[in-house]
Amino acid sequence: MKRGERIANKTRASIKQALLMLIHEKNYPDITIGEITQKADIGRSTLYRHYQSKAQVLLDIHKDMFERLFSVSSFTESWLDQGTPPEWISFLSRYQRLGRNPFLLSYKLGNDLDYLINHITGLLTQTIKKKLQSAYTDESLSIPIPILAQAVSASFSGLVMSWFTKFQSIDAEEFATFIHRNIRALIREATQN
């Protein structure tokens, strides 16, 4: 990686970290670009060189999270593995320890709500599609990869949202296992030609 890329990655990481810190302090609509740049210790033009808006910063945070959540899912065996991905257990456990619904934030996104929900859903589907493409070919599946990716994405996000809003009394590890079993059933069905 070239020096310029390293500096750009470090700057983006600083901007994302600043937004995450501010989200813990106040509601998303109340956070200004000025506060993000101050917290990241950068100038306004530097932020705009990397992101067009704070919504794009939040999308990039989600992109990183999805890459971590599906990091082991590049290999064919991991989609059908009996063991639940530890990243999923860790993700749910972290929020269970916080004892609050992180998706309450979605009610506080102000004018960015529709844009963010649409794009976050798209990012999740793209991440899963990329992982499925690295593990399978269209010829090896009875369901086309774009459709299967959409189904896996909808299952994952729908179940995670339902856990946060309805089923948080269920242990995080147990619920992550339910999610994995559901997705494994989708993949198994698609691999049976």
C-alpha positions as CSV (number, residue, x, y, z in Angstrom):
1,M,0.0,0.0,0.0
2,K,1.4,3.4,-1.0
3,R,1.9,6.2,1.5
4,G,-1.0,8.3,0.2
5,E,-3.4,5.3,0.6
6,R,-2.2,4.7,4.1
7,I,-2.7,8.4,5.0
8,A,-6.2,8.4,3.4
9,N,-7.2,5.2,5.2
10,K,-5.9,6.7,8.5
11,T,-7.9,9.9,7.9
12,R,-11.1,7.9,7.1
13,A,-10.6,5.8,10.2
14,S,-10.2,9.0,12.3
15,I,-13.4,10.5,10.8
16,K,-15.4,7.3,11.4
17,Q,-14.1,7.0,15.0
18,A,-15.1,10.7,15.6
19,L,-18.6,10.1,14.4
20,L,-19.0,7.0,16.6
21,M,-17.8,8.9,19.6
22,L,-20.2,11.7,18.9
23,I,-23.1,9.2,18.5
24,H,-22.5,8.1,22.0
25,E,-22.8,11.7,23.2
26,K,-25.8,13.0,21.3
27,N,-28.4,12.2,18.7
28,Y,-27.3,11.8,15.1
29,P,-29.3,14.7,13.6
30,D,-27.7,17.0,16.2
31,I,-24.1,16.1,15.1
32,T,-22.6,18.7,12.8
33,I,-19.8,18.3,10.3
34,G,-17.8,20.9,12.4
35,E,-18.1,18.6,15.5
36,I,-16.9,15.6,13.5
37,T,-13.9,17.5,12.1
38,Q,-13.0,18.9,15.5
39,K,-13.2,15.5,17.1
40,A,-11.2,13.9,14.3
41,D,-8.7,16.9,14.4
42,I,-9.0,17.6,10.7
43,G,-10.2,20.4,8.5
44,R,-13.6,20.6,6.9
45,S,-12.1,20.2,3.4
46,T,-10.3,17.1,4.5
47,L,-13.5,15.5,5.5
48,Y,-15.2,16.5,2.3
49,R,-12.3,15.0,0.3
50,H,-13.3,11.6,1.7
51,Y,-17.1,11.9,2.3
52,Q,-19.8,14.0,0.9
53,S,-21.9,13.9,4.1
54,K,-22.1,12.5,7.6
55,A,-24.5,9.9,6.2
56,Q,-21.8,8.6,4.0
57,V,-19.5,8.3,7.0
58,L,-22.2,6.2,8.8
59,L,-22.5,4.1,5.7
60,D,-18.8,3.5,5.6
61,I,-18.9,2.4,9.3
62,H,-21.6,-0.1,8.4
63,K,-19.6,-1.4,5.4
64,D,-16.7,-2.1,7.8
65,M,-19.0,-3.8,10.2
66,F,-20.5,-6.0,7.5
67,E,-17.1,-7.0,6.3
68,R,-16.2,-8.1,9.8
69,L,-19.5,-10.0,10.3
70,F,-19.1,-12.0,7.1
71,S,-15.3,-12.2,7.1
72,V,-15.2,-16.0,7.3
73,S,-18.1,-16.5,4.9
74,S,-15.8,-16.4,1.8
75,F,-15.2,-20.1,1.9
76,T,-17.8,-22.7,0.8
77,E,-17.6,-24.7,4.0
78,S,-18.3,-21.8,6.3
79,W,-21.7,-21.2,4.8
80,L,-22.7,-24.7,5.7
81,D,-20.6,-25.2,8.8
82,Q,-22.4,-26.4,11.9
83,G,-20.6,-23.8,14.1
84,T,-22.0,-20.3,14.4
85,P,-19.6,-17.6,13.2
86,P,-18.0,-16.1,16.3
87,E,-18.3,-12.6,14.8
88,W,-22.1,-12.9,14.9
89,I,-22.0,-14.0,18.5
90,S,-19.6,-11.2,19.4
91,F,-21.8,-8.6,17.6
92,L,-25.0,-9.6,19.4
93,S,-23.2,-10.1,22.8
94,R,-21.7,-6.6,22.6
95,Y,-25.2,-5.0,22.2
96,Q,-26.7,-7.3,24.8
97,R,-24.1,-6.1,27.3
98,L,-25.1,-2.5,26.5
99,G,-28.6,-3.3,27.6
100,R,-30.2,-1.1,25.0
101,N,-31.5,-1.2,21.5
102,P,-28.9,0.3,19.2
103,F,-31.6,0.4,16.5
104,L,-33.5,3.1,18.5
105,L,-31.0,5.2,16.6
106,S,-32.9,4.6,13.5
107,Y,-35.8,6.6,14.9
108,K,-33.3,9.5,15.4
109,L,-31.8,9.7,12.0
110,G,-33.9,12.7,11.0
111,N,-33.8,13.5,7.3
112,D,-31.2,10.8,6.6
113,L,-33.5,7.9,7.7
114,D,-34.7,6.7,4.3
115,Y,-31.3,7.3,2.6
116,L,-29.4,5.4,5.3
117,I,-31.8,2.4,5.6
118,N,-31.9,2.0,1.8
119,H,-28.1,2.2,1.5
120,I,-27.3,0.1,4.6
121,T,-29.6,-2.7,3.3
122,G,-27.8,-2.4,-0.1
123,L,-24.4,-2.6,1.5
124,L,-25.3,-5.7,3.5
125,T,-26.6,-7.4,0.3
126,Q,-23.5,-6.4,-1.7
127,T,-21.2,-7.8,1.0
128,I,-23.1,-11.1,1.1
129,K,-23.2,-11.3,-2.7
130,K,-19.4,-10.8,-2.9
131,K,-18.9,-13.5,-0.3
132,L,-21.2,-15.9,-2.1
133,Q,-19.5,-15.2,-5.4
134,S,-16.1,-16.1,-3.9
135,A,-17.5,-19.3,-2.5
136,Y,-19.8,-20.5,-5.3
137,T,-20.5,-20.1,-9.0
138,D,-23.9,-19.5,-10.4
139,E,-23.7,-22.9,-12.0
140,S,-23.2,-24.6,-8.7
141,L,-26.4,-23.1,-7.2
142,S,-30.1,-23.6,-8.0
143,I,-30.8,-20.0,-7.0
144,P,-29.0,-17.2,-8.8
145,I,-26.4,-15.5,-6.5
146,P,-28.1,-12.0,-6.6
147,I,-31.4,-13.5,-5.4
148,L,-29.7,-15.8,-2.8
149,A,-27.7,-12.8,-1.5
150,Q,-31.0,-10.8,-1.2
151,A,-32.6,-13.7,0.7
152,V,-29.6,-14.1,3.1
153,S,-29.4,-10.3,3.7
154,A,-33.2,-10.1,4.4
155,S,-33.0,-13.1,6.8
156,F,-29.9,-11.8,8.6
157,S,-31.1,-8.2,9.0
158,G,-34.7,-9.2,9.8
159,L,-33.7,-11.6,12.5
160,V,-31.2,-9.2,14.0
161,M,-33.8,-6.4,14.1
162,S,-36.3,-8.8,15.7
163,W,-33.8,-9.8,18.3
164,F,-33.2,-6.2,19.2
165,T,-36.8,-5.3,19.3
166,K,-38.6,-8.5,20.6
167,F,-36.3,-11.3,21.5
168,Q,-33.4,-9.8,23.5
169,S,-34.3,-12.0,26.4
170,I,-32.8,-14.8,24.3
171,D,-29.1,-15.3,24.9
172,A,-27.0,-13.6,22.2
173,E,-25.1,-16.9,21.4
174,E,-28.3,-18.9,21.1
175,F,-29.9,-16.3,18.8
176,A,-26.8,-16.0,16.6
177,T,-27.1,-19.8,16.3
178,F,-30.8,-19.4,15.2
179,I,-29.7,-16.9,12.6
180,H,-26.9,-19.1,11.3
181,R,-29.2,-22.2,11.1
182,N,-31.7,-20.1,9.1
183,I,-29.1,-18.9,6.7
184,R,-27.5,-22.3,6.4
185,A,-30.9,-23.7,5.4
186,L,-31.1,-21.1,2.6
187,I,-27.6,-22.0,1.4
188,R,-28.2,-25.7,1.6
189,E,-31.4,-25.4,-0.4
190,A,-29.5,-23.4,-3.1
191,T,-26.7,-25.9,-3.3
192,Q,-29.0,-28.8,-4.0
193,N,-29.3,-28.8,-7.7
